[in-house]
Amino acid sequence: MITLEKIPFTSVAGQPLTLYLWQTDAPCRGVIQLVHGMAEHIARYDRLARALCAAGYTVAGHSHLGHGEDAREDELGFFGRKDGWDHLVEDVHAAHEMLLKRFPGQRFAILGHSMGSFVTREYLLRYGGDLTAAVICGTGWFPGPLCSVARAAAALCGVFGGWQKPAPLVDRLMSKDNNKAFAPARTPFDWLSRDTAEVDKYMADLRCGFLFTARGYYDMFTGLKNLSRLHRLAALPGNLPVLFISGDADPIGTQGKGVNTVAQQFRDAGVRDVTVRLYPGARHELFNETNRDEITAELIDWLNRHMK
């Protein structure tokens, strides 16, 4: 029997957060910490978490600041007045430390999707030595100059429109080409998945698809710009196995090109076990894709081999 427990904790920024913990009574093979993406929430990962639990893993994750059930409507897409990206990364670490106390002696892996993949990549630079394995899902490569331009646009929106107000200009700059390969698009979010029912569920969810605030965008592109400073990758643990997974039709990963770029950066930095798996035809949300069962089974197989 799989149970879900909701554990309150406090963000490093002081706001209340909730850690979701999925587990069974069976012996635990390891703990998988999920880090979700932009404009969504951790409850969307219930199906994946239960599949991982059925394979013997304990699974945990929380909704970021500005996301999910703990965020007020006027806080959506807003991480804080300053240092917002650091708050996201350090909240993941705070949750990890809670899990360490609850499951001493266990192996730990992290799985980050989309914006959560960027949070996870920063997390690996700071705390990667605490982990047994890492999975980077739906990631991409954003060069420093591009991040600077996007951050400047967010700053303009903040100065003239309000830092805690939605920033549609930046949103258009970010997402204008996401559906280009799928024209004529049925919805603005066809790029998420080939499964129309999953796209419709996303659009019907009031805690999904919201516009980020100017400050939220500014913070995110600050984090992405820091990830573009490749000398920092020297901090990655060389013995940490890393799996990159993405759809080869995912615009965030530039149809796999950006995924392979980041994976090669990890190899060049000395990470010895780097695997890339691109799924033909799949789009951005792999675990909501039409072939999600295949993807989940391959993920579990990789975890079983690396969480020994």
Rosetta blueprint (number, residue, H / E / L):
1 M L
2 I L
3 T E
4 L E
5 E E
6 K E
7 I E
8 P E
9 F E
10 T E
11 S L
12 V L
13 A L
14 G L
15 Q L
16 P E
17 L E
18 T E
19 L E
20 Y E
21 L E
22 W E
23 Q E
24 T L
25 D L
26 A L
27 P L
28 C L
29 R L
30 G E
31 V E
32 I E
33 Q E
34 L E
35 V E
36 H L
37 G L
38 M L
39 A L
40 E L
41 H L
42 I H
43 A H
44 R H
45 Y H
46 D H
47 R H
48 L H
49 A H
50 R H
51 A H
52 L H
53 C H
54 A H
55 A L
56 G L
57 Y E
58 T E
59 V E
60 A E
61 G E
62 H E
63 S L
64 H L
65 L L
66 G L
67 H L
68 G L
69 E L
70 D L
71 A L
72 R L
73 E H
74 D H
75 E H
76 L L
77 G L
78 F L
79 F L
80 G L
81 R L
82 K L
83 D L
84 G H
85 W H
86 D H
87 H H
88 L H
89 V H
90 E H
91 D H
92 V H
93 H H
94 A H
95 A H
96 H H
97 E H
98 M H
99 L H
100 L H
101 K H
102 R H
103 F L
104 P L
105 G L
106 Q L
107 R L
108 F E
109 A E
110 I E
111 L E
112 G E
113 H E
114 S L
115 M H
116 G H
117 S H
118 F H
119 V H
120 T H
121 R H
122 E H
123 Y H
124 L H
125 L H
126 R H
127 Y H
128 G H
129 G H
130 D H
131 L L
132 T L
133 A E
134 A E
135 V E
136 I E
137 C E
138 G L
139 T L
140 G L
141 W L
142 F L
143 P L
144 G H
145 P H
146 L H
147 C H
148 S H
149 V H
150 A H
151 R H
152 A H
153 A H
154 A H
155 A H
156 L H
157 C H
158 G H
159 V H
160 F H
161 G H
162 G L
163 W L
164 Q L
165 K L
166 P E
167 A L
168 P H
169 L H
170 V H
171 D H
172 R H
173 L H
174 M H
175 S H
176 K L
177 D L
178 N L
179 N L
180 K H
181 A H
182 F H
183 A L
184 P L
185 A L
186 R L
187 T L
188 P L
189 F L
190 D H
191 W H
192 L H
193 S L
194 R L
195 D L
196 T H
197 A H
198 E H
199 V H
200 D H
201 K H
202 Y H
203 M H
204 A H
205 D L
206 L L
207 R L
208 C L
209 G L
210 F L
211 L L
212 F L
213 T E
214 A H
215 R H
216 G H
217 Y H
218 Y H
219 D H
220 M H
221 F H
222 T H
223 G H
224 L H
225 K H
226 N H
227 L H
228 S L
229 R L
230 L H
231 H H
232 R H
233 L H
234 A H
235 A H
236 L L
237 P L
238 G L
239 N L
240 L L
241 P L
242 V E
243 L E
244 F E
245 I E
246 S E
247 G E
248 D L
249 A L
250 D L
251 P L
252 I L
253 G L
254 T L
255 Q L
256 G L
257 K H
258 G H
259 V H
260 N H
261 T H
262 V H
263 A H
264 Q H
265 Q H
266 F H
267 R H
268 D H
269 A L
270 G L
271 V L
272 R L
273 D L
274 V E
275 T E
276 V E
277 R E
278 L E
279 Y E
280 P L
281 G L
282 A L
283 R L
284 H L
285 E L
286 L H
287 F H
288 N H
289 E L
290 T L
291 N L
292 R H
293 D H
294 E H
295 I H
296 T H
297 A H
298 E H
299 L H
300 I H
301 D H
302 W H
303 L H
304 N H
305 R H
306 H H
307 M L
308 K L
